[in-house]
């Protein structure tokens, strides 16, 4: 039987990119326009791709409080339950995809 790793690593550069994506997303989700891109490993990637990369890691590492609070405001959540990077990335990706479907980017 293969044992699953409970907290896969999230590379520091991906963690930093997601933290920045979570901050940048606020304006994009509010005003729309073209989906912002972030420099990640010498390539400009849309916020949604940063989220997908985090999801691919299945990382259960807890997000820093500031990043988590920002996502809670975006999602209009009041829960104080701590969230992982994977959970946050999934939620942010859904918000971005919803914005794209309504014609915001």
C-alpha positions as CSV (number, residue, x, y, z in Angstrom):
1,X,0.0,0.0,0.0
2,X,1.3,3.4,-0.9
3,X,1.3,6.0,1.9
4,X,0.2,9.4,0.9
5,X,2.2,12.4,2.1
6,X,0.1,14.5,4.4
7,X,1.7,17.8,3.6
8,X,3.4,17.9,0.2
9,X,5.9,20.6,-0.3
10,X,5.1,23.9,-2.0
11,X,8.1,25.5,-3.5
12,X,8.9,28.9,-2.0
13,X,8.6,30.5,-5.4
14,X,5.1,29.0,-6.0
15,X,4.0,29.9,-2.5
16,X,5.1,33.5,-3.1
17,X,3.4,33.6,-6.5
18,X,0.1,32.3,-5.0
19,X,0.3,34.8,-2.1
20,X,0.7,37.6,-4.7
21,X,-2.0,36.2,-6.9
22,X,-4.4,36.2,-4.0
23,X,-3.7,39.9,-3.4
24,X,-3.9,41.0,-7.0
25,X,-7.1,39.0,-7.6
26,X,-9.2,41.5,-5.6
27,X,-9.0,44.3,-8.2
28,X,-9.5,41.9,-11.1
29,X,-12.5,40.3,-9.5
30,X,-14.0,43.7,-8.7
31,X,-13.3,45.5,-12.0
32,X,-12.8,42.7,-14.5
33,X,-10.7,43.3,-17.6
34,X,-7.9,41.1,-18.7
35,X,-6.8,38.4,-16.2
36,X,-3.6,39.6,-14.6
37,X,-0.3,37.7,-15.1
38,X,2.5,37.1,-12.7
39,X,6.2,36.4,-13.4
40,X,6.8,32.8,-12.3
41,X,10.0,31.0,-13.2
42,X,10.8,33.4,-16.1
43,X,7.3,33.2,-17.6
44,X,4.3,35.4,-17.2
45,X,1.4,33.2,-16.1
46,X,-2.3,34.1,-15.6
47,X,-3.6,34.0,-12.0
48,X,-5.7,31.0,-12.9
49,X,-2.6,29.0,-13.9
50,X,-0.8,29.9,-10.6
51,X,-3.9,28.4,-8.8
52,X,-3.7,25.3,-11.0
53,X,-0.1,24.8,-10.2
54,X,-0.8,25.0,-6.5
55,X,-3.7,22.5,-6.9
56,X,-1.4,20.1,-8.7
57,X,0.8,19.9,-5.5
58,X,-2.1,19.0,-3.3
59,X,-0.4,21.0,-0.6
60,X,-2.0,20.9,2.8
61,X,0.3,23.6,4.2
62,X,-1.6,26.4,5.9
63,X,-1.7,29.7,4.2
64,X,-0.4,32.8,6.1
65,X,-3.1,34.6,8.0
66,X,-2.9,37.7,5.8
67,X,-3.4,35.7,2.6
68,X,-6.1,33.7,4.1
69,X,-7.9,36.8,5.4
70,X,-7.8,38.4,1.9
71,X,-9.3,35.2,0.4
72,X,-12.0,35.2,3.0
73,X,-12.9,38.8,2.1
74,X,-13.1,37.8,-1.6
75,X,-15.3,34.8,-0.8
76,X,-17.3,36.8,1.8
77,X,-16.6,34.1,4.4
78,X,-16.6,34.7,8.2
79,X,-15.3,31.3,9.2
80,X,-12.1,31.3,11.2
81,X,-11.3,27.7,10.1
82,X,-7.7,27.6,8.9
83,X,-7.3,26.8,5.2
84,X,-4.6,25.1,3.2
85,X,-3.0,26.4,0.0
86,X,-4.8,23.8,-2.0
87,X,-8.2,24.8,-0.6
88,X,-7.4,28.5,-1.2
89,X,-6.2,27.9,-4.7
90,X,-9.4,25.9,-5.5
91,X,-11.6,28.7,-4.2
92,X,-9.6,31.5,-6.0
93,X,-9.6,29.5,-9.3
94,X,-13.4,29.1,-9.0
95,X,-13.8,32.9,-8.5
96,X,-11.6,33.6,-11.5
97,X,-13.4,31.2,-13.7
98,X,-16.8,32.6,-12.7
99,X,-15.5,36.1,-13.6
100,X,-14.4,34.9,-17.0
101,X,-17.8,33.3,-17.7
102,X,-19.6,36.5,-16.9
103,X,-17.3,38.3,-19.4
104,X,-14.9,39.9,-17.0
105,X,-11.7,38.6,-18.6
